[in-house]
Amino acid sequence: MLVLLPLVCEAKKEHLIQGRTMGTTYHLKIVTGYFQGIKGLKDKIEKRLGEINQSMSTYIKDSEISRFNDLGQADVKFEVTDDFFRVMQMGKKVYDLSEGAWDATVNPLVDLWGFGRAGRKNKIPPKRQVEALLPSIGFENIEIISPGYLIKKHASVTLDFSSIAKGYGVDAIAEVIHREGFQNYLVEIGGEVYASGLRKDGQPWRVGINRPQKDAAISNVYKVVRLQNKAFATSGDYRNFFEVNGIRYSHVIDPKTGYPVANGVVSVSIVSNTCTFADGLATAIMVMGHKNGLSLIDRLDDVEGLIVIEKPDGMLVDFYSKGFETEN
């Protein structure tokens, strides 16, 4: 006699793992079979995040990036780990594609304008100080040599991966989860995301874009994007800026001029195959502006984007790439 049993074995569970890293928070959602567990997974994730921080955090004095920045010599080989080398290679790709709009050497200018570790200044630096720093800015001033070496062409050049490291962290944690045999999961670090497979209900993952206005609450969702086996990153200037005489100065600095961008772009969201690339490209397009940025996105395979500009009257205007889709 055949007895039909409830399909308990096919039921799904969603597990949440969360914590702090890279000066922000991370959240992971992992969908499993009803009897499948995630024991030991958080320890592996925390270990991997620790490795990335030790490589790329400028807040750690003996980190890899801090030691590179402290190297006050040109034409000397500096050996780097695989993590560091991969980020440099991806950075070079974004730098070349954006014609220098993304540049990991721009941080001395960020500090000068009061958006760095030294704290807010809320004033415009003298032109001579900006010009004095420009010779130290330029990703082309670092030579990338396989299998894992960097060479400074100018002794004063330094690196900061704040515009790409979270994306790399997302990709790295997604690799850890995938190696453990999980197929349906969402990884989020500081708003950067990778979505694999489907949610517990069998639907694609849904990610919200914050309304890009200074008075908008964190919970104020502007658009919703559905993701499946894709990465997602957003860059914006609507929370980190100061005003002088009614003019807004953003934390997004143009590496070529040394001054904050003033192109009206307040938010850029990118969907791509990797979060490292999406993270870097979103920052680059903030600098490039909506016309050049949209043109670049539409030339790239497997990349979509949404660029939002704010008009002088405060109205938001959206510019979508050809294949970008939102729910509302």
VEXTOR-842898 format. One record per residue (C-alpha): x, y, z. Coordinates in steps of 0.5 Angstrom, whole numbers, plus 2048, in hexadecimal, padded with zeros to 3 digits. Example, Ala and Ser with C-alpha at 12.3 -4.5 7.8 and 13.67 -1.06 7.14 Angstrom:
8197F7810 81B7FE80E 
END
This chain:
800800800 8038077FE 80280C803 803813801 808817806 80881F807 80E822803 811824809 818822805 817828800 81582D805 81A833805 81D83780B 82083E80A 82683F80F 829846811 830847812 83284E814 838852817 83D858816 842859811 84685E80D 843864812 83C862810 83785C811 83685580D 83085180C 82F84A809 829846807 82A83F806 82483B803 825833805 82182D805 81D82C80B 82282780E 82982B80B 82C82F810 832834810 836832816 83D835816 83B83A810 83C840814 84383F816 84583D80F 84284480D 845848813 84C845811 84B84780A 84984E80C 84F84E810 85484D80B 851852806 85185780C 85885680D 85A857806 85685D804 85486180A 85886780B 855867812 85A862814 861864815 86485E812 85F85C80D 86285B806 85F861803 862865809 869862808 869864800 86786B802 86C86C807 871869802 875870800 87986D7FA 87786D7F3 87A8677EE 87A8627F4 87685B7F3 87085B7F8 86E8547F9 8668537FA 86184E7FC 85C84B7F7 85784F7FA 85A8557F9 85D8537F2 8568527EF 8538587F2 85985C7EE 8578587E8 85085A7E8 8518617EA 8568627E4 85085F7E0 84B8647E3 85086A7E2 8528687DB 84A8687D9 84886E7DD 84F8727DA 8518737E1 84A8757E4 84B8707E9 8528707ED 85486D7F3 85A8727F4 8558787F5 8558787FD 85A87D7FE 8558827FB 84F87F7FF 853880805 854887803 84D889802 84B886808 848880807 84D87B809 850878810 85287F812 84B881813 846886810 84988D80E 84389180B 847895807 84A896800 852895800 85689A7FD 8588987F5 85F8987F6 85E8927FB 85A88E7F6 85F88F7F1 86488D7F5 8618867F6 85F8857EF 8668827ED 86587C7F2 85E87B7EF 85E8767E9 85D86E7E9 86286E7E3 86786F7E9 8678687EB 86A8637E7 86685C7E8 86B8567E6 86884F7E6 86984A7EA 86884F7F0 86C8557F0 86B85D7F0 8708627EF 86F86A7F0 87186E7EB 8718747F0 8728737F7 86D8777FA 8678737F6 8628707FB 85C86B7FA 85586B7FD 8508667FC 84A8697FF 8468697F8 8488627F7 84A85E7FD 84285C7FF 84185A7F8 8478557F9 845853800 83E8517FD 84184D7F7 8458497FC 840848801 83B8457FB 8418407F9 84283E800 83A83C801 83A8397FA 8408357FC 83C832802 8378307FD 8318357FD 82E8377F7 82983C7FA 82B8427FE 82C84A7FE 83384D800 832854802 838859805 837860806 831860801 83585C7FC 8328567FA 83384F7F6 82D84B7F5 82D8447F3 82783F7F1 8208417F4 81D8427FB 81983D7FF 81383F7FC 81683D7F5 8168447F3 81C8497F1 82084D7F6 81D8547F7 82285A7F9 8208617FA 8238677F8 82386D7FD 8208737FB 8268787F9 82487E7FD 827880803 821880807 81F879805 81E87480B 82386E80A 81C86A809 81A86E803 81A86A7FD 81A86D7F7 81A8677F2 81A8607F3 81F85B7EF 81E8547EE 8258507EE 8268497EC 82E8477EB 83084E7EB 8338537EF 83185A7F1 8348607F3 8328687F4 83686E7F5 8338757F7 83587C7F9 82F87E7FD 83187C804 83887E804 83A886802 83A88D805 837893802 83B89A801 8378A07FF 83189C7FD 8368977F8 8368907FA 83D88C7FA 83D8857FA 8428807FD 84287D7F6 8498807F3 84B8807EC 85287E7EB 8548827E5 8518897E8 8528877F0 84B88A7F1 8458877F3 8408867ED 83A88A7EB 8378867E6 8308857E9 83187E7EA 82E87C7F1 82E8747F1 83186F7EC 82E8687ED 8328627E9 83085B7E7 8368567E5 83984F7E6 83D8517EB 83C8567F1 8448587F1 84285B7EA 83C85E7EB 83E8627F1 8448657EE 8408677E7 83A86A7EC 84086F7EF 8438707E8 83C8727E5 83B8777EA 84187B7E8 83F8797E0 83887C7E0 8328797DE 83387A7D6 83A8777D6 8388727DC 83286F7D8 83686F7D1 83B86B7D5 8368667D8 8338657D2 8398637CF 83B85E7D4 8388567D4 8348547DA 83485B7DD 82E85F7DE 82D8657E2 82986B7E5 82B8727E5 8278777E9 82987E7E9 8268847ED 82388A7EA 8248917ED 81D8917EF 81E88A7F3 81B8867EE 81E87F7EC 81F87D7E5 8208767E3 8258737DE 82486C7DC 8298677D8 8268637D3 82485D7D7 8238607DE 81D85E7E1 81A8607E8 81385E7EB 8118657EC 
END
